[in-house]
Amino acid sequence: MTPLLLALALPPGAGVLSVVLSRHPRAATWTAVAGAVSGCILGLMVAFQTLFGRAPADVRLPWNVPYGEFHLGIDPLSAVFLVAIFG
């Protein structure tokens, strides 16, 4: 899995796991916080790499719909906005 997809999947995944752990409030809280913080740190790393000259991150997956594929990418302009969101 690419770092971009991992950064986007970590916070919701940790949220689901914290709901599963809801009988243990301390563990649920730490799981949610760890998932959110790690996802944001990974997202910031991808955004800064894109801003400072690395090739833009993108993901292309085949998809059975007319006209194309699933394409998710970051260019320098969107990296600026992702720094604000993940920060």
Order of alpha helices (4+ residues) and beta strands (2+ residues): alpha-alpha-beta-beta-alpha
